Amino acid sequence: MAQPEGKLARTINREANDEWPALIEIVAYFGPEGRRGKRRSIEISADQFFGRKGYGAPMSGDQVIGMIDRLRTQKS
C-alpha cells in the first residue's frame, strides 16, 4: 500500500549555498564629478558584514554610511 505524499513532497527543494566571500571592500573615488580622483578603500571582514561568528547582526546601512564618511574625511 502506497503512502500518500504530503504537501512538502511537491515543493521545489534547493540546496542552500554556503559559499560566502572572505572579505568585503568598499571603494570610493573622490574628485571632480565624472572623473576618478583619489581612491580610498576600506576592507571589512565577511563575518562582520554578514553578522556571523562573534558579531550579533549584519551591518546596518548606517554603519556602512559611517565608513564611507570616514573615507571622505580621511587624510591621505
JODA-V232704 format. One record per backbone hydrogen bond with DSSP energy under -0.5 kcal/mol. NH is the residue of the N-H (numbers start at 0). CO is the residue of the C=O. E is the energy in kcal/mol with one decimal. If there is no record, write none. Layout:
nh:NH co:CO e:E
nh:NH co:CO e:E
This chain:
nh:8 co:5 e:-0.8
nh:9 co:6 e:-1.2
nh:10 co:7 e:-1.0
nh:13 co:11 e:-0.6
nh:17 co:15 e:-0.7
nh:19 co:17 e:-0.6
nh:23 co:43 e:-3.1
nh:25 co:41 e:-2.7
nh:26 co:24 e:-0.5
nh:27 co:39 e:-3.1
nh:29 co:37 e:-2.8
nh:34 co:31 e:-2.0
nh:36 co:34 e:-0.6
nh:37 co:29 e:-2.5
nh:39 co:27 e:-2.8
nh:39 co:37 e:-0.5
nh:41 co:25 e:-2.0
nh:43 co:23 e:-3.5
nh:45 co:21 e:-1.4
nh:48 co:44 e:-2.4
nh:49 co:45 e:-2.8
nh:50 co:46 e:-1.0
nh:51 co:46 e:-2.2
nh:54 co:51 e:-2.1
nh:58 co:48 e:-2.0
nh:63 co:59 e:-1.7
nh:64 co:60 e:-2.6
nh:65 co:61 e:-2.1
nh:66 co:62 e:-1.8
nh:67 co:63 e:-2.1
nh:68 co:64 e:-2.4
nh:69 co:65 e:-2.0
nh:70 co:66 e:-1.8
nh:71 co:67 e:-2.0
nh:72 co:68 e:-1.9
nh:73 co:69 e:-0.9
